[in-house]
Amino acid sequence: MSEIDAKTVRDWKKAGTYDPRRVRTKDGTVVELKQEELSTEFLITRKGEPPASQWKSGMENCHSLGLSPDQKYVAFICELNGVIVAALK
């Protein structure tokens, strides 16, 4: 983990898109934080493919999904682990 500079934070705020549970990139990739009882599943669905589970939390709510300005990353909050940033490879 590392800190990010203030300019990067401002850029995300200006150009990033936000949804509590689901965002879509310009190329049609859908990223979801699917709530299942007290757990959250992190899913990526690429255009023309079935959803791919990246991981599932155990008893942790994750939310506040945000897409980076360049649409290469998503960030979200997990209540026990803090802010998570994941690359959309």
ChimeraX attribute file (.defattr): number of C-alpha atoms within 10 A of each C-alpha:
attribute: neighborCount
match mode: 1-to-1
recipient: residues
	/A:1	5
	/A:2	4
	/A:3	5
	/A:4	8
	/A:5	8
	/A:6	8
	/A:7	9
	/A:8	11
	/A:9	12
	/A:10	11
	/A:11	13
	/A:12	17
	/A:13	15
	/A:14	10
	/A:15	13
	/A:16	16
	/A:17	17
	/A:18	19
	/A:19	15
	/A:20	14
	/A:21	18
	/A:22	18
	/A:23	19
	/A:24	18
	/A:25	16
	/A:26	7
	/A:27	9
	/A:28	12
	/A:29	17
	/A:30	16
	/A:31	23
	/A:32	21
	/A:33	24
	/A:34	18
	/A:35	17
	/A:36	12
	/A:37	9
	/A:38	11
	/A:39	15
	/A:40	22
	/A:41	19
	/A:42	18
	/A:43	19
	/A:44	21
	/A:45	16
	/A:46	16
	/A:47	11
	/A:48	8
	/A:49	9
	/A:50	10
	/A:51	16
	/A:52	12
	/A:53	14
	/A:54	9
	/A:55	10
	/A:56	16
	/A:57	15
	/A:58	10
	/A:59	13
	/A:60	17
	/A:61	20
	/A:62	26
	/A:63	21
	/A:64	15
	/A:65	21
	/A:66	24
	/A:67	26
	/A:68	22
	/A:69	16
	/A:70	11
	/A:71	18
	/A:72	12
	/A:73	14
	/A:74	20
	/A:75	18
	/A:76	21
	/A:77	17
	/A:78	16
	/A:79	12
	/A:80	10
	/A:81	10
	/A:82	9
	/A:83	13
	/A:84	13
	/A:85	15
	/A:86	11
	/A:87	10
	/A:88	13
	/A:89	5
